């Protein structure tokens, strides 16, 4: 979403479609700071309606959509470029997330993005870091959501290590206490299974270390409140307070009979799953105390919006890191990027492309050859796979898929069938950007530092017209042949490419 700059008095909003609750936060920029002016939270528990085959129970879907309609009313006067709505674990696990998102976006009135677990972790840490006093010390943040739990070690405002596991409060309650019964044997089995999963990264986290542990979101806040009621100072969660909570839950024996001090009626149904995850995390990571923070991913979304507007975009470093890891030819990437952007600037207005799309093209040019690190044969396929499946901070799942399409479509036949996997708001721009990347890569096939002659690209009624000097093209029969083949490839996009000459003397056939 393009942001030309956020000014004093502007209103921003973030929507978090969590597996347990949906959250809406509205804020205003005041004196250069984000000031929250409204919050809405509704318990939807999408994770409860997620069937084993990846479909969503109709009643749970109706509940989600009614909530989004109500949120949409509050967002009615806020421009879409100032709203960031994201979906997390439960939508990620749907068999057909696009089908759900189409109706969900209609209900909300704004686009909804799906984020990966690691990107969710980054956003959580960003929100938490802004909600705490500034510190250069490393912090461990644990966020137990409805469907997943995120573990982050960060410093300042940067997430250094991120992990996301399928063990949220709703999911773990359903997994270990599905019939509502809580016994010591079941609790121990849950602990064992969860700690086995945590061992994947526990040693690495402990080696890196942290000065303080922070809990965010509803489960941590509930456990902190209960810990305070049981005698813990300042709502700090400790191994002793978690042990006391565990004994209360086992003594109750059933979810319906839980009577913990400070526990809300709404949270009672899922507290067992959340508590067993937290206790397991304390044991596996060696945590001796945890403070609770009021901010979480929704605040992180607001700060991410502001960061993008102020050109502090994590996507830039993610792309540069991907290129560096795979040893791309930086000089060639720069040549292709420069030409692709020059072509973009000539057609952007006619094609309805904006600054955000220009960034996409720039990033795709930088990584269009990452697939060469695997093999030259079909390197555009390999590159598309790497772009789609790498952990790229700042990008949503659908953004990565759009960039992967552009990289995949850089040469040979255009895979138009893949456009159907993208929402319409991304498919249209992606197909146009792929054309620009194709032309830029084609013109730099020689991989030399020799500059290109003046180029003119214009949108015509039937497609595109590319003009370049006749003599220059006559001396390059391979380029002329490639452009002739390109005309055939672009026909798959219903786009006619016409090549003209004599750039300095006007357009001529």
Secondary structure, 3 states (H helix, E strand, C coil): CCCCCCCCCCEEEEEEECCCEEEEEEEEEECCEEEEEEEEEEECCHHHHECCCCCECHHHHHHHHHHHHHHHHHCCCCCHHHEEEEECHHHHCCCCHHHHHHHHHHHHCCCCEECCHHHHHHHHHHHHHHCCCCCCCEEEEEEECCCCEEEEEEECCEEEEEEEECCCHHHHHHHHCCCCECCHHHHHHHHHHHHHHHCCCHHHHHHHCCCEEEEEHHHHHHHHHHHHHCCCHHHCECHHHHHHHHHHHHHHCEHHHCCCCCCCHHHHCCHHHHHHHHHHHHHHHCCCCEEECCCCHHHHHHHHHHHHHCCCCHHHHHHHHHHHHCCCCHHHHHHHHHHHHHHHHHHHHHHCCCHHHHHHHHHHHHHCCHHHHCCCCCHHHHHHHHHHHCCCCCCCHHHHHHHHHHHHCCCCCCCHHHHHHCCHHHHHHHHHHHHHHHHHHHHCCCCCCCCCCCCEEEECCCEEEEECCHHHHHCCHHHHHHHHHHHHHHHHHCCEEEEEECHHHCCEC
